[in-house]
């Protein structure tokens, strides 16, 4: 999924993103195009792959999400072997 840099033209919320006018954010191309059509952002260009998704505007990277792994099945005590 391609990422682009956008500049917020107005304050708005989109998912976990809460923007402030004038701040720059990184988001998917599709979201950026939709928000640009609404006049909420201006696309400034492509974002580098190593850029951080800075969702709160403080320069910190979002904590990695924990993986949703299924635990190993336990043996049923009543099951015949």
Secondary structure, DSSP 8 states (H G I E B T S, - for coil): --EEEEEESS--EETTEE--TT-EEEEEHHHHHHHHHTTSEEEEEE--TT----SSSSS-----------------TT---
